[in-house]
């Protein structure tokens, strides 16, 4: 999928995939990333790939966690900081721009250009919008890169499952077998929840929400 596709979506405000408030499933299963002791949340640094301007970042920050994200669209990153009411420090690297403020750092550019050294140590990955945004041909490349990028950090993955003959995506359908194929070599995978998505996906097709906890196998 071309970068221009996503740049166009943000520039034209065609962001039906963006949730106007924090994701309820993140709130429900946050202890998989932050632990059960809220006093220890500050010890956690969460990576959010293809983060857009998700309100989930603000929620994670409010719990005391540090957040590092990667996003192709600078427009989305600018809107994220505006909605958080923060003025970021902006620097440039060979990989692109970096927006940062306090416990939040966002890398603007191609996620595949980033390395583990770039993003630093992370304790967990929250993937609600990355895996489902990528077509089948890119998912294996992405999952392999993510394991390397985060040093096989635990993941909370939220996906959709639906009939792609009715709607082609994005977001794409990513079922349990797909997650297993992509990650079973590196993780023990637990399906925490399968639930009906109220109103369907984009109100076009019936869909289920799937929530996975990925724990390192070694």
Secondary structure, DSSP 8 states (H G I E B T S, - for coil): --HHHHHHHHHTT--TTS-SS--HHHHHHTHHHH-S-GGGGGG-EEEEET-TT-THHHHHHHTT-EEEEEES-HHHHHHHHHHHT---EEEEETTEEEEEETTEEEEES-GGG--HHHH---SEEEESSSGGGS-HHHHHHHHHHHHHHTTS-EEEEEEEEE-TTT---SS-B--HHHHHHHHTTTEEEEEEEEEE-TT-BTTTB-EEEEEEEEEE--
